[in-house]
């Protein structure tokens, strides 16, 4: 077999060391178990004392109506409201946001063939920041009545459209131009955000900073719907195209030789990553680091085959941000630490430790 043919065959089969399907299944089951455990622990933590058992009962009682302990006086009304209305909703939003950002990071890295790519490289987060800060500083009335979340999403859509237009070269999206356009536009939009921040009244500055650094403290179940739909939709689409993603890892020419429509696929991935990032930033603010690190960790553990890496990435991102949210409201009580700060402080040392391991070569970081 010629070297070119061998290279193409390797791309089609995963282009990396592939772990067995059984080990990936076990890992996924472990992550799901961890997600459920963190959900119950998070539901029990707060100013109103609630045991782990009571928190689990409340969650089960809402998922499965008719449970006797919900009406026999075992659970107080205050506990029920604190757990279900506030703690569970924010934990679920953290899970959806973490999964979305991690998946968006994985898609961006294969789109531009750069291991340093992450969701915010396109300037989508900066665009959302301009929209949200404009709503905070100028008021919703100045933006035709748009609330902060919709203003943030509108800003993300506009930023995506600008990057898409700037990155095209003769009708084709060039990865290098995509990165450069995203970085330049992100810097410009960040400058606009900073200008709005320093020229607004002092009472608005805290709200602006808390949004820009990320938080799920004000989560409601209504806010979960749109980002959850985006996550499910994008996950389904990219899993169906996972073989094509594998082919793109070794270059456009090899992917085209395997029958992949690279131009269409790159546009699809760009749109998917922007949709996930915009929907997440709109409801949770600017949470960095997740989309950069989690995909790498998934590749180190299970290899680069997207059929196995993507599910681990989604579950790992959800677990990571849920844990970060739990820590953000417990380690400095009663003060809550913005998620963007905590994800960097907690995740960076772990990522640097992983880089020192010989197995890091599978993640593309050595």
N, C-alpha and C positions, 0 to 999 in steps of 0.2 A: 504494500500500500504506500502510495506517495506521501510525502510530508504534508502536502496541501490537503489531500483527502483525509489523512489522519486527523488533521486539525479540524476539518469540518465535522468529521464524525464525533470528535471529542466535544465540539460545541453543541451538537445536537443532543448528546447524551448528558450534558450538564456542564461541560467545560471546567470541571473541578472534581476534587475528591468527594464522592457521594457516600454518605452514610446510609445504612440500611433503613428501609421503610419502617421496620419495627422500632428502631431506636428513635426515629422521628416521632412516631406515634406515642411512644412512652414519654418523650419530652413534651409533646403537645398536651398530653393528659396531665403531666405534672404542672405545666403552666396554667391550665384551666383550673386545676385544684388550688393552685396558689392564688389565682384571681378570686375564686369563691371565698377562700380563707381571708384574704385582705378585705373583701367586701364586708364580711361579717365583723371583722376586727374594726374596720373604719366606722361601721354602723354603731358600734358600742362606745366609741371614743367621742367625748364632748363634755360640755359643762354639766349636762344632766346625766347623772350616773345611770348606766345601763349595762347589765352583765352581757357576756357573750351569748349566753343561752337565750336571754330575752331578746337581744338584737336579732339572733337567728330566727326566733319565733315570729317576730314582727315581719321580717322579710318574707318568710314562708307564708305567713298569714295574708299578706297582700298578693303574693303570687298565686296562692291557692286559697281563694275565699272559702269561708265556712269553718275555719279552724276554731275549736272551742276556746282556746286561750285568748282569742281576740275579743271575746264578749263576756268572759267570766270574771273580769276584774283583775286578772293576773297582770295584764299590761295596762298601765295608766294612759290616759289620753295624751298627756304631755310627752311621755316616752314614745308613743306611737308617732306623734307629729315630728318630734326631734329626729327620730331614726329615719322614718320613711320620707318625710317632706324635705329634710335638709341634708342628712348625712348620706343616705343612699343615692340621692340624685346627683350630688357632687362627685361621689365615687364613680358612678356610672359614666358621668361626663369625662372624668379623668381617664377612665378605661378607653372610651371612644376616641378621645383626643390623642392619647398615647399610641393607640393602634393606628390611627389615621396618619399621624406624623411619621411614625416608623415606616409605614407602607409608602408614604410619599417620598421619604428619603431613599428607600430601595429603588423606587421607580426613577428618581432623578439620577441616581448613580449609574444605572444602566442606560438611561437616555443620553447622558453626556459622556459616558464612559470615563468617569472620573470618581475615584473613591472618596474624594473630599466634598462631593456634591451633597447637598441637603435641601430640605424644602424651602428654606429662606433665600437660597442662592438666586432665585428668579425675581426677587423683589416683591413677591406676593405678600409676605408678612409686612413689609414696609408700606405697601399700598393699603393693606387693611388697617395699619396703624394710622395712616393719614385720615382714612374715613372715620375711624372711631374717635380719634382726637378732635377732628373737626366737629363731630356731633357733641362731644363733651365741652369744647371751648366755645363754639358758635351757637350751640343749641340745636335741637332737632328741627326747629322751625326753619332754620337757615338751610337745611338740607331736605326741604319738602316734607318734613315730618318723619324722616327716617329715624328709627331708634338706633342705638349704638351698634347693636349686632348687625343690623342690615346695612348700616353705613360702612361698617368694617368689611362686610362681604362685597359690597359695591366697589369699595376701594381695591379689594383684591382682584376683582374681575377686570377693572380698568388696568391695573398693573400687569395682569396676565396678557391682556390684549396688546399692550404696548411692547412687552418683551417679545411676544410672538411676532409682531410686525417687524421689530428691529433685528430679530435673529434670522429672518429669512434672507436667503441669498439665491436669487434666480428661482424662487419658488420652493427652495429646499431649506429646511432648518439645519444650520451648521452648529454642531455642539459647542465649538469654541465661541462662536458669536452669541450663542444662547447664554453662556456663562458670563461673557463680558457685558452683554446687554443687561442681564439681571443684576450684576454687581453695580454697574453704573447707575441704573435706574433705582436700585435700592438705596444707594448713597444719596441720590437726589431727593427721594421721598423721605428718607430719614431726616434730611436737612429741613424739609418742610415741617415734619412732625416736631423737630426740636424748636423751630421758630414759633410754631403755635403754642408750644409748651411754655417757653420763656416769656411770651407776651400775654399769657392769660392771667386771670386772677389767681391768687395763691390758693384759694379754696379748691380750684380745679386740678392743681398740680398732682395731688395725691392720687386722684382717680386716674389721671393720665399715666402716671408711673406704674400704678398697680395693673392697669391693662397691658401696658407694654411689657411688663415682666411676667405676666401670665398668672391666672388664678381661675379656680372653678368654684369659688366660695359662694357665688350667687346663682348657682346652677338651678334650673327648674326642669321638670320633665318635658315641657314644651320645647326647650332648647335642645334636647337630646335628639329630637326627631330628624331634623335635616342632616346633621353630621352623621347620624347612624345610617340613614338611607344612602348617603354618599359613600360611606365605608363599605356597606354591603354591596352596592352596585359596582364600585371600583374593584373590590376584592374578587367578585365573580368574573368580571371582564378580564382582569390580568391573569387569573388562574387559568382561564381558557387559552390565553396567549403565552403561557409560561415557557413552552418550547421555543417560541420565537424570541423571547427575552434571553434564553440561553444562547441562541445563535448570535444575538447582537453583542455578546460579551467579547467575541473574537474579531469584531470589525464588521463594517457595513458590507464589504465585498463578499465575505464568507456568508453573511446572512442572506444577501441577495441570491447567492449561488444555491442556497437551500430553499429558495422560494419565498423568502420573507419580504414583504413590502415595507422596507425600512422607513421610507418617508412617511407613510401613513401611520406606522406603528409609533414613530417618534412623536408625531403630533398627538396621537391618542394618549401616550404616556405623559406628555407635557400637560395636556388638558386634565388628565386624571390626577396628577400630582398637584396641580393648581387648585382643582376642585376640593381635594382633601384638605390642603393647607388653608385655603380661604374659608371653608366651612368651620374648620377648627379654630382658627384665629378669631373669627367673628364671635365665638361664644366663650373662648378660653384665653384670649389674648396671645401675646408672643411668648411661646414656650420653646426655647431653643434646645439644641444638643440631642434631643431624642431621635430625630431623623438622621443624624450623622452616625451615632454610635450603635443603636440597636441593630440596624442591618448588618454592620460589620460583625457584631457579636454572633448573630445568627449564622453568618457565613463561616465563621471560625468553628462553630459547633457542628453544623450539618453540611457544610460545603456550599458551593455557589449555585447548585441546581435550584432554579426558582420554584419548581414544583414542590420542593421541601423547605426551601429557605423562606418563602413568603408567608406560609402559615405560622412558622416560628417567629418571624419578624412581627406579625400582627399581634400575636399573643404576648410576645415579649414586650412590645411597646405598651400594651395595655397594662401588663403587670408592673412595669417599671414606673409609669406615671401614677398609677394607683398608690404604689408604695411611696412615691415622692409626695403625693398629696397628703397621705397619712402622716408622714414626717413633718410636712410643712405646718401642720396645725397642732403638733404635739411637742416638738423639741424646744420651742420658745414660747410656750403658753404664758399669758393669753394672746401674745402677738402671733400673727400668722405670716409666715415667710412666703413671698411670691415664688411660684413654681419654677420660673425661669432661673432664679438664683440657685435653688436647691438641686435642680437637675444637673447643673454644671458642677456644683460642689461635690455632689455624691457620685455622679457618673464619670467625671474626668479622671480621677485617680484609678477607678476600676478599669477604664479603657486603657490608660497608660500601662497598667499592670498586664493587661491582655497583650499589648503590643510587645512586651518583653518575652512572651512565650513563643516557642518555635512554631506552634500551630497557627500563629497569626498570619502566616503566609497565605492560608486559605481564605482569609478575609480581605486580602489585597492590601494589607497595611505593613508589609515587610518585604 
